[in-house]
Amino acid sequence: WGVCVCVDVVCVCVLILCPDASRQVPFGDAEAARGWLEITGAVERPASEHPKRPVVGLALERREVSGSRFWGLMEELCSSPQAFFLSCYVHNYCPLCFIAESGRNVTPPTLARADRAALERVCDGCLEQLVRLLRVEWVVGVGKYAEGRARRALRANQDTSVCSIMHPSPINPQANRGWAGQAKAQLAALGLLEVIQPKNTSKHLQS
C-alpha cells in the first residue's frame, strides 16, 4: 500500500480502518483489485481450506459488496490509486478470516468473549504500532466497531484523531440507501474529503 512522504519521514494523513477481513485484505473485492487497483499475480491455495470457501484469489467472480462500494467511492474521488495512496493507507484491524462450519463469515465481535479479548489485544497492539510508525493524523474507522477499537488502542496517543464513517455492508439497511453519498457527506463534515481527494493530484505524483 502507498503512503505520502513528507520532509523525509514516512507519514500518512488518513488511515482507513477496516474492521475484519472476509477476503484477508481490506475490502477485498476481486474485480476492484483487478480493475482500478491493477493488482496482478497468483494467490496460492493453503494446504487446508474450508470446503465451502475455496481460495481462488483474483479469479473470484462473485462481487464483495462492501469492497465494491468502498473502492468504487475511492475511484470516484481520486484519479488513480496512486493519488489515493498519497495520503491514505487502508488497514485491516483484524486480518484473519474466521469461517463457521456452514461457510458463514464470523466477525470478531461475534467471537466468544475470551477469544475476542485475546484477539483484540494483539490487533490493538498492531494498530498502535502502525499508527506510530506512519505518523498517522487521522484514523477513520469504517463502522462503529473499528472506531471503538481504534479509540481504545490509541487512548494514550494525543497526536492522532479518531472518527468513523458508515460501514458499507449490505447487512446495514442504511448503507443500502446510497452508501457512497452518505460516506462522502461524513468525510466532508470531518474535513477529510479534500485530503482524500487532492486538487493538485498531478503535481503530487510528479514530486
Phi, psi and chi 1 to 4 in degrees:
 res  aa     phi    psi   chi1   chi2   chi3   chi4
   1 TRP       -  152.6  -54.4   99.9      -      -
   2 GLY   -90.1  160.9      -      -      -      -
   3 VAL  -138.3  165.1  -62.4      -      -      -
   4 CYS   -95.7  149.9   65.5      -      -      -
   5 VAL  -113.2  123.4  179.2      -      -      -
   6 CYS  -128.6  120.9  -54.5      -      -      -
   7 VAL    49.5   49.0 -160.8      -      -      -
   8 ASP    65.4   13.6  -64.1  -34.3      -      -
   9 VAL  -125.2  142.5  -65.4      -      -      -
  10 VAL   -73.8  127.2  177.4      -      -      -
  11 CYS  -144.2  149.2   65.1      -      -      -
  12 VAL  -124.2  126.2  171.6      -      -      -
  13 CYS   -70.9  -44.1  -62.5      -      -      -
  14 VAL  -132.1  124.4 -179.5      -      -      -
  15 LEU  -106.5  118.7 -174.7  147.2      -      -
  16 ILE   -94.7  120.0  -59.9  174.6      -      -
  17 LEU  -103.2  112.4 -174.6   63.4      -      -
  18 CYS   -86.8  134.6  173.3      -      -      -
  19 PRO   -69.7  -34.3   23.9  -33.9      -      -
  20 ASP  -155.4  178.2   57.1   78.5      -      -
  21 ALA  -126.2   98.4      -      -      -      -
  22 SER   -75.6  -17.1   60.1      -      -      -
  23 ARG  -125.1   14.3  -62.6  -73.6  179.5  -88.6
  24 GLN    70.3   -4.2  -67.7   79.3   56.2      -
  25 VAL  -129.3  157.1  -66.7      -      -      -
  26 PRO   -59.9  117.9  -22.9   34.3      -      -
  27 PHE    48.0   59.9  -63.1  111.8      -      -
  28 GLY   -77.6   72.8      -      -      -      -
  29 ASP   -87.6  118.1  179.5   56.8      -      -
  30 ALA   -61.7  -38.3      -      -      -      -
  31 GLU   -65.5  -41.2 -175.7  169.1  -38.7      -
  32 ALA   -64.6  -37.6      -      -      -      -
  33 ALA   -64.6  -45.3      -      -      -      -
  34 ARG   -70.7  -35.3  -65.7 -171.4  -57.5  -99.6
  35 GLY   -85.6  -93.7      -      -      -      -
  36 TRP   -61.0  -41.9 -171.1   60.2      -      -
  37 LEU   -78.0  -16.6  -67.6  170.1      -      -
  38 GLU    54.7   43.3  -61.2 -179.0  -16.6      -
  39 ILE   -87.5  131.8  -64.8  174.6      -      -
  40 THR  -128.5  172.6   60.3      -      -      -
  41 GLY   117.2  166.9      -      -      -      -
  42 ALA   -92.9  144.4      -      -      -      -
  43 VAL  -110.1  115.2  176.3      -      -      -
  44 GLU   -73.7  146.6  -64.0 -177.8    1.0      -
  45 ARG   -87.0  140.5  -58.2 -178.6   69.1  164.5
  46 PRO   -70.9  160.9   26.8  -34.9      -      -
  47 ALA   -64.0  -32.2      -      -      -      -
  48 SER  -129.6  124.7  177.3      -      -      -
  49 GLU  -136.0  158.7   61.6 -176.3    4.6      -
  50 HIS   -69.5  129.8 -163.1  -66.9      -      -
  51 PRO   -60.6  -25.2   20.9  -33.4      -      -
  52 LYS   -95.4   -4.0  -64.9 -176.6  179.0  179.6
  53 ARG  -134.1   64.7  -64.0  -74.6  -68.5  -85.7
  54 PRO   -64.3  146.4   25.6  -35.5      -      -
  55 VAL   -88.9  113.4  175.9      -      -      -
  56 VAL  -117.4   -2.3  -63.4      -      -      -
  57 GLY    63.2 -137.1      -      -      -      -
  58 LEU   -71.4   -6.7  -67.2  173.1      -      -
  59 ALA   -80.3   -6.6      -      -      -      -
  60 LEU   -60.5  128.4 -177.3   68.2      -      -
  61 GLU   -97.1  -26.8  -64.5 -177.7   -1.3      -
  62 ARG   -71.5  133.9 -179.2  169.4   58.6   85.7
  63 ARG   -75.9  144.9  -61.3  -57.6  -57.8  -92.9
  64 GLU  -100.7  110.0 -156.2  -78.4  -45.7      -
  65 VAL   -59.7  -46.6  177.3      -      -      -
  66 SER   -60.3  -44.4  -65.5      -      -      -
  67 GLY   -65.8  -40.0      -      -      -      -
  68 SER   -61.9  -43.3  175.6      -      -      -
  69 ARG   -68.4  -44.5  -71.0  173.9  174.3  174.7
  70 PHE   -63.4  -55.7  176.2   82.2      -      -
  71 TRP   -69.6  -27.4  -69.3  115.5      -      -
  72 GLY   -62.9  -39.3      -      -      -      -
  73 LEU   -68.3  -42.5  175.4   59.0      -      -
  74 MET   -63.8  -36.0  -62.6  -52.3  113.8      -
  75 GLU   -66.1  -37.2 -178.9  176.7    5.2      -
  76 GLU   -65.2  -38.2  176.6 -173.5  -22.1      -
  77 LEU   -80.5  -30.7  -64.3  177.3      -      -
  78 CYS  -120.7  148.3  -58.7      -      -      -
  79 SER   -72.5  -22.4   58.5      -      -      -
  80 SER  -161.8  162.8   66.5      -      -      -
  81 PRO   -59.1  -35.6  -23.0   33.3      -      -
  82 GLN   -61.3  -39.6  -70.0   79.5    8.4      -
  83 ALA   -66.2  -41.0      -      -      -      -
  84 PHE   -62.1  -46.0  172.2   70.3      -      -
  85 PHE   -80.5    1.4  -71.3  119.4      -      -
  86 LEU   -61.7  -35.3  -81.0  173.2      -      -
  87 SER  -127.4   -3.1   57.2      -      -      -
  88 CYS  -126.1  154.1  -63.0      -      -      -
  89 TYR  -140.8  132.5 -176.8  100.2      -      -
  90 VAL  -107.5  125.6 -175.8      -      -      -
  91 HIS  -130.8  137.6  173.4   68.0      -      -
  92 ASN   -83.8  123.1  -92.3  -22.8      -      -
  93 TYR   -58.3  -45.6  171.7   72.7      -      -
  94 CYS  -124.9  110.9  174.9      -      -      -
  95 PRO   -84.5    3.3   33.1  -36.6      -      -
  96 LEU   -91.6  148.2  -58.4  177.8      -      -
  97 CYS  -111.4  120.1 -177.9      -      -      -
  98 PHE  -105.8  130.6  -59.1   99.2      -      -
  99 ILE  -125.8  129.3  -52.9  173.0      -      -
 100 ALA   -74.6  165.8      -      -      -      -
 101 GLU   -57.9  -30.7 -174.6  176.3   -7.5      -
 102 SER   -74.2  -12.5   63.9      -      -      -
 103 GLY    98.9   -3.8      -      -      -      -
 104 ARG   -71.3  141.0  175.1 -179.9   55.7   86.0
 105 ASN   -72.1  132.0 -175.1   44.1      -      -
 106 VAL  -108.2  118.0  178.7      -      -      -
 107 THR   -89.1  154.3   59.5      -      -      -
 108 PRO   -52.3  -40.4  -30.1   37.6      -      -
 109 PRO   -63.0  -18.5  -24.5   35.6      -      -
 110 THR   -96.7    1.7   62.6      -      -      -
 111 LEU   -72.3  161.2  -66.5  172.9      -      -
 112 ALA   -58.2  148.0      -      -      -      -
 113 ARG   -54.3  -47.1 -179.4  176.7  -62.0 -179.1
 114 ALA   -65.7  -42.1      -      -      -      -
 115 ASP   -65.2  -41.3  -65.7  -24.3      -      -
 116 ARG   -64.5  -43.0  172.3  177.7  168.8  176.5
 117 ALA   -63.0  -42.5      -      -      -      -
 118 ALA   -64.8  -41.3      -      -      -      -
 119 LEU   -65.9  -44.3  177.5   69.1      -      -
 120 GLU   -67.0  -31.0  -71.5  175.7  -21.0      -
 121 ARG   -60.7  -43.4  -79.9 -164.9  -63.1  -88.9
 122 VAL   -69.2  -45.1  176.4      -      -      -
 123 CYS   -66.8  -38.3  -66.1      -      -      -
 124 ASP   -61.0  -44.7  -75.5   -4.4      -      -
 125 GLY   -63.5  -40.5      -      -      -      -
 126 CYS   -63.6  -44.7  177.9      -      -      -
 127 LEU   -62.9  -43.3  176.3   61.2      -      -
 128 GLU   -60.8  -43.0 -170.0  -82.7  -31.0      -
 129 GLN   -65.8  -41.3  -68.8 -179.0   47.4      -
 130 LEU   -64.5  -44.4 -178.5   64.8      -      -
 131 VAL   -62.1  -40.9  166.5      -      -      -
 132 ARG   -67.8  -41.3  179.8  160.6   31.9   87.5
 133 LEU   -64.9  -42.7  176.0   66.1      -      -
 134 LEU   -91.7   -0.6  -61.9 -179.0      -      -
 135 ARG    53.5   53.2  -57.3 -168.7 -178.8 -172.9
 136 VAL   -70.8  135.3  174.0      -      -      -
 137 GLU   -89.8  -38.7  -62.5  176.7   15.2      -
 138 TRP  -132.6  136.3  -76.8   84.7      -      -
 139 VAL  -111.7  119.6  172.4      -      -      -
 140 VAL  -106.0  103.5 -178.9      -      -      -
 141 GLY   -74.2  132.4      -      -      -      -
 142 VAL   -89.5   96.8 -178.9      -      -      -
 143 GLY    99.1  161.5      -      -      -      -
 144 LYS   -71.7  -30.6  -68.8  -60.3 -177.6 -178.4
 145 TYR   -63.6  -48.0  174.0   73.1      -      -
 146 ALA   -61.8  -41.7      -      -      -      -
 147 GLU   -62.2  -44.1  178.7 -169.5   13.8      -
 148 GLY   -62.5  -41.9      -      -      -      -
 149 ARG   -67.1  -38.3  -65.1  -42.0  -52.6  174.7
 150 ALA   -64.2  -42.0      -      -      -      -
 151 ARG   -62.4  -39.1  -70.7 -168.5 -177.6  -79.1
 152 ARG   -70.6  -44.8 -177.5  171.2 -179.2   81.1
 153 ALA   -66.0  -30.5      -      -      -      -
 154 LEU  -109.7   21.1  -55.6  173.9      -      -
 155 ARG   -61.8  -23.2   58.4 -170.4 -179.7  -80.2
 156 ALA   -95.0   -1.0      -      -      -      -
 157 ASN   -92.9  116.6 -174.7  -33.0      -      -
 158 GLN   -94.6   -2.9  -58.3  -62.0  -43.8      -
 159 ASP  -103.9   -6.6  -59.8  -41.8      -      -
 160 THR  -121.3  129.6  -58.1      -      -      -
 161 SER   -92.2  146.3  -60.9      -      -      -
 162 VAL  -122.7  134.8  177.9      -      -      -
 163 CYS  -150.3 -169.7   59.9      -      -      -
 164 SER  -152.4  160.1   69.5      -      -      -
 165 ILE  -124.9  165.7   60.3  173.5      -      -
 166 MET   -63.2  141.7 -177.5 -167.3  -54.9      -
 167 HIS   -74.6  137.8 -163.0  -69.5      -      -
 168 PRO   -80.4    5.1   29.4  -35.8      -      -
 169 SER   -57.2  136.3  171.5      -      -      -
 170 PRO   -66.6  -12.7   24.6  -34.3      -      -
 171 ILE   -65.5  -27.2  -63.0  176.0      -      -
 172 ASN   -85.7  110.2  176.7    7.2      -      -
 173 PRO   -56.1  -36.1  -23.6   34.4      -      -
 174 GLN   -65.1  -33.2 -169.0  173.8   -9.0      -
 175 ALA   -69.0  -18.9      -      -      -      -
 176 ASN   -84.4    0.8  -64.0  -33.1      -      -
 177 ARG  -111.4   60.6  -63.7 -169.2  -71.6  -90.1
 178 GLY    77.6   62.0      -      -      -      -
 179 TRP   -59.2  -44.1  175.2   82.2      -      -
 180 ALA   -58.4  -45.0      -      -      -      -
 181 GLY   -64.0  -39.5      -      -      -      -
 182 GLN   -68.4  -41.0  -64.4  179.1   76.4      -
 183 ALA   -65.4  -39.9      -      -      -      -
 184 LYS   -62.5  -41.0  -76.0  170.3   62.4  176.0
 185 ALA   -64.8  -39.1      -      -      -      -
 186 GLN   -65.9  -43.7  -69.8  175.8  -43.4      -
 187 LEU   -65.0  -38.2  -70.0  169.2      -      -
 188 ALA   -64.7  -41.5      -      -      -      -
 189 ALA   -63.7  -30.4      -      -      -      -
 190 LEU   -82.7   -9.4  -67.4  164.9      -      -
 191 GLY    79.3   17.9      -      -      -      -
 192 LEU  -103.0  -11.0  -64.2  177.7      -      -
 193 LEU   -61.7  -41.2 -165.7   59.7      -      -
 194 GLU   -72.6  -19.9   61.2 -174.8   18.9      -
 195 VAL   -76.8  -44.3  176.8      -      -      -
 196 ILE   -71.8  -32.0  -63.2  174.5      -      -
 197 GLN  -111.6   76.4 -173.8 -179.2   30.5      -
 198 PRO   -65.6  139.8   26.0  -34.0      -      -
 199 LYS   -76.5  -33.8  -66.2 -178.9  179.1  179.8
 200 ASN  -105.5   56.7  -60.8  -41.8      -      -
 201 THR   -59.1  -46.2  -59.6      -      -      -
 202 SER   -62.2  -37.1   58.9      -      -      -
 203 LYS   -65.2  -42.9  179.3  179.8  178.7 -179.3
 204 HIS   -64.3  -40.0  -73.4  -55.3      -      -
 205 LEU   -70.9  -26.5  -68.7  176.6      -      -
 206 GLN   -82.2  -23.4  -69.7  172.0    3.8      -
 207 SER   -84.0      -   59.4      -      -      -
